[in-house]
Amino acid sequence: MGNFDPRVLAYAFFLAFIYALLALGATAYRQILDDFAAKDVKLGEDLDVSYDPFMMVILGGIVMLTALFTWIALAWNEARIELYVVPLCLLINFMQFYYRMYQQRLQIKTLGLVGRTIFEENWRLVRYDQIHLVEVEEDPIWDSVVMYYTDKAEATGKDVLEFRRRLTHAARKGLVEALQTRTDAKIFVKERMKKQRPEGV
C-alpha cells in the first residue's frame, strides 16, 4: 500500500464532482425530454425488456479499469491527485453508461415495440401491424434483429423504415416469439456460413 493521503482524496472528490455535473447533467436532461415523449406511448402493457449487450461489455470494461486504476493509485509511492481522480471519474462514467443502457432498452409491449438508439431523440414506436419483414442475424457473441416497417397507411418502397437492435441470444428468442405471434411479417434468419431460412424451420 502506498502513501494514502485523505486530503488529496478530498481534492479528487471535488474534481470528480465537477466532472459528474457535466457528464450526468446532459444525460438527465435527455431523460426529462424522454419522459415527456413517453406520455404519448400507448402500445399496451409490457411483455419483456431487452438491454444492449454491447453496452454491458462497456460496463464490464469500465469496472475492470476502475479496479486497475484504484490499485495503481493505492500502490503508488506518493499520493497524487490525478491518480485518485481517474477511478472516481470512471465510476461516474459507469453510472452514465448504465443510465444510457437503461434509456436505450427495447420494450416489448402487447401492441408494439418501443426503443431508441444513442443517436436518436425521443422514442422509436413500431406497431406490430406495421412490420413487414424481419431479419435475424445470429452471431456467437450476440444477435441482431432488423425490422423493416412502414408508419403510413399507404406506403411505397421508399417509405420503408429500418429498426435494428443488438440482443443477447435469450432476448432475441423472446423478441422473435413476440413477432411470430403478433405480426404477419416474414421472419428470416441469417446464420454464419449457412443459407437463409425462415424462422422456425
ChimeraX attribute file (.defattr): number of C-alpha atoms within 10 A of each C-alpha:
attribute: neighborCount
match mode: 1-to-1
recipient: residues
	/A:1	10
	/A:2	13
	/A:3	13
	/A:4	17
	/A:5	14
	/A:6	10
	/A:7	11
	/A:8	17
	/A:9	19
	/A:10	14
	/A:11	15
	/A:12	21
	/A:13	17
	/A:14	13
	/A:15	17
	/A:16	21
	/A:17	16
	/A:18	11
	/A:19	17
	/A:20	18
	/A:21	11
	/A:22	11
	/A:23	16
	/A:24	17
	/A:25	13
	/A:26	12
	/A:27	15
	/A:28	14
	/A:29	11
	/A:30	15
	/A:31	17
	/A:32	12
	/A:33	12
	/A:34	16
	/A:35	13
	/A:36	11
	/A:37	13
	/A:38	13
	/A:39	8
	/A:40	9
	/A:41	12
	/A:42	12
	/A:43	18
	/A:44	12
	/A:45	12
	/A:46	14
	/A:47	14
	/A:48	14
	/A:49	17
	/A:50	22
	/A:51	19
	/A:52	20
	/A:53	19
	/A:54	15
	/A:55	17
	/A:56	14
	/A:57	11
	/A:58	14
	/A:59	20
	/A:60	13
	/A:61	13
	/A:62	19
	/A:63	16
	/A:64	13
	/A:65	16
	/A:66	19
	/A:67	15
	/A:68	12
	/A:69	18
	/A:70	17
	/A:71	15
	/A:72	16
	/A:73	24
	/A:74	18
	/A:75	14
	/A:76	14
	/A:77	12
	/A:78	13
	/A:79	19
	/A:80	17
	/A:81	18
	/A:82	14
	/A:83	20
	/A:84	25
	/A:85	24
	/A:86	18
	/A:87	24
	/A:88	22
	/A:89	21
	/A:90	19
	/A:91	19
	/A:92	20
	/A:93	19
	/A:94	19
	/A:95	16
	/A:96	20
	/A:97	19
	/A:98	16
	/A:99	16
	/A:100	19
	/A:101	21
	/A:102	15
	/A:103	19
	/A:104	21
	/A:105	18
	/A:106	24
	/A:107	21
	/A:108	23
	/A:109	19
	/A:110	16
	/A:111	19
	/A:112	23
	/A:113	23
	/A:114	22
	/A:115	21
	/A:116	20
	/A:117	19
	/A:118	9
	/A:119	6
	/A:120	10
	/A:121	13
	/A:122	17
	/A:123	19
	/A:124	14
	/A:125	17
	/A:126	22
	/A:127	18
	/A:128	22
	/A:129	16
	/A:130	19
	/A:131	23
	/A:132	16
	/A:133	16
	/A:134	23
	/A:135	20
	/A:136	23
	/A:137	18
	/A:138	18
	/A:139	13
	/A:140	9
	/A:141	10
	/A:142	17
	/A:143	21
	/A:144	18
	/A:145	22
	/A:146	17
	/A:147	22
	/A:148	18
	/A:149	22
	/A:150	20
	/A:151	15
	/A:152	10
	/A:153	7
	/A:154	7
	/A:155	11
	/A:156	9
	/A:157	7
	/A:158	7
	/A:159	12
	/A:160	16
	/A:161	13
	/A:162	13
	/A:163	17
	/A:164	16
	/A:165	21
	/A:166	20
	/A:167	22
	/A:168	20
	/A:169	16
	/A:170	11
	/A:171	20
	/A:172	21
	/A:173	14
	/A:174	17
	/A:175	20
	/A:176	18
	/A:177	13
	/A:178	20
	/A:179	22
	/A:180	16
	/A:181	9
	/A:182	15
	/A:183	18
	/A:184	14
	/A:185	18
	/A:186	14
	/A:187	21
	/A:188	19
	/A:189	19
	/A:190	19
	/A:191	15
	/A:192	11
	/A:193	6
	/A:194	8
	/A:195	8
	/A:196	14
	/A:197	12
	/A:198	13
	/A:199	16
	/A:200	10
	/A:201	6
